[in-house]
Amino acid sequence: MAKSILPPYAVCAFRLSYIMHLSILKPVLLVITLLALVACASPKPAVDFDAILTAEDIEPERAALLIVRPSDGKTWSHGGARLDSRFVAASTSKIPHSFIALENGYVTGPDMVFTWDGTERWASSWNQDQTMRQAYARSAVWVFQDIARTLGPAVMGDGLRDFDYGNHDIGGPDDLTTYWLSGPLKISAREQVAFLTKLHNETFPLKPQTYAVGKAIMKAAGEANRYAKTGWYYSETAQDIGWYVGWQEYPTPDGVGVYVFAFNMDMDDRDADPPKRMRAVDSALTALRQSEQ
């Protein structure tokens, strides 16, 4: 069936004139028709990110959220100048980290195993052998430190520069295994979205296998069509920052749509605040989908 080329308000007006012609002697039906026209022509309400963040017990002025639909460039945002403020990348940098390791042949697949060295670390889930997929999901720092040491500063630094990832600064030799944890690597929400959009669209000059395996590693367990990573800049001397970045795919009449997102927030309560990152993004994406339907 051919699609109408008329804008929605024109379609509504045509329907109204037709119904009025049929119901000129039926005032009640005419009133109903007028009400229907108003509903048809009314714009859909904007998503209230302030309300969403407040509902998750997040102070809106201490957070930033950017969502972009790559297919048409439509953007939804909250946070003003904070969208362009750079923060330590923390574990969100495990996304480029993983793709650099894949492209350079050190990681061969999502099920490649890294053997635990027996050192007890603070997260119990780290104290065992890890597949690459598990290490990414668990943010097992020692695995990514092994990758950085093995590939070296030239490969890691060049990879981040090629991705135009934030300030792509890995510091000096002593920073090689910590540059994403405590700096100097920093990135803004807007830069995260720009990087992730190119990654999703596969516009970087990477091997097809790198994209296929990298996205398999990124896919969030238990989340339908979500490719994402949390991050937590943990500091005893500065403000803790929580991150959640990635993209969400969703079905459309023409195929698959995508929202690319980046969220960061100040975190004060190290027990209560971390789960709010994903909940806030989940709520925002749900509200956005509902507003678009």
Summary of the structure (lengths in Angstrom):
residues: 293
radius of gyration: 23.6
end to end distance: 20.8
largest distance: 86.3
contacts: 852
relative contact order: 0.15
helix: 47%
strand: 19%
